[in-house]
């Protein structure tokens, strides 16, 4: 040790050694223990993110099961209205298309109620009363996507109210028009653009 250190009193030497010990402890903390704590915090943040993703996936799976139940109920309702079993019909395709449009627009389908199928010799109208929830922007995007679809889908009887947390709740009747050719299965009307 330098001569200046030896020349100091015992108390002065103790203060210098204590200061050196504190600096060494701070350096050790910074390089050895600090990174381990930040790694732990990163792991906890990742765990929280994974937990949120798992919750979102569970909700998505639950919604998928609800869609399947809605399709089955709709098929049974159409079968009762027509009087024949429905294995491949217009209504399930419409319902699936609506759920796809809702997913693209960020809108949640809250309810689906089938309406009686109206038929004439040339046309069949399959209607669904649909409940929707979303922001104003999401709902307008949904109806815009509905207007741009290639199938002729008509929205009517639109009622909008404000729900919780500023979300809008909407109900409307969506009707799909299908052309019936003599001796053929009904074929959907294809929309080529313009106003509906």
Secondary structure, 3 states (H helix, E strand, C coil): CCHHHHHCCHHHHHHHHHHHHHHHHHHHHHHHHHHHHHHHHHHHHHHHHHHHHHHHHHHHHHHHHHHHHHHHHHHHHHHHHHCCCCCCCHHHHHHHHHHHHHHHHCCEEEEEEECCCEECCCEEEEEEEEEEEECHHHHHHHHHHHHHCCECEEEEEEEEEECHHHCEEEEEEEEEEEECCCCCCCEECECCCCCC
